[in-house]
Every structure is written in C-alpha cells, then in structure tokens.
C-alpha cells in the first residue's frame, strides 16, 4: 500500500490505521518521493492526496497502472473527479474523511475485479 500525503498529521495516523488493518504501508510526503517508491516496488493499492509539493498527486495517480486500486483524497472535489473517469479503479474520498470508510472502500476495491477496457 502506498500512502502519499504531505501533511504528517494526516499521513502518520493513516499509515498506522492501515498497518493495524493488515496492510503493508510505504508512505511519501511529496510527488517525487512517491514516484521513487513506485519505481522500486509496485503497490497493491494507493491512497493519494492531489495537492503535493514537488509535483502533483495527479502525476502519481496516472503513473500507477490499472487495475491497481487508487483512492484520491482531496478537499477540492473538482480537481479529482476527472481522474475517476480517466483511470479505471479510482475513487474519490473528500477530506475530511473517516478512516473506517477509507479502509472499507479499499477493501471493496481490492476484492472487485476490474474489467479490461
């Protein structure tokens, strides 16, 4: 699982929560760091904030090959809604969000097969 969020106050609890729910988590605080993690290892899923330093979350989202599940979380819905339509198996969760809802959404996405385009 890749978690990409520049705010430690959001990233750290999210990483701990996902780890407690059985996910092996790698995290990044910038778009560049996330792209480096992706170059080293393909995640089973990703949770990505769109507004990041050193690049954009959009770049990170589009660099992850479908059908890997991606959850975009953002306080600005219009920025991320287009990505839901561009990339298969992508969902939007608006900030602030419930950790339980995020984990349930991830679980459903990972269990549901994505048909090829």
Secondary structure, DSSP 8 states (H G I E B T S, - for coil): -EEE-S-HHHHHHHHHHHHHTT---EEESBHHHHHHHHHH---SEEEEES--BSS-HHHHHHHS-TTSEEEEEES-HHHHHHHHHHSTTEEEEESS--HHHHHHHHHHHHHS-----
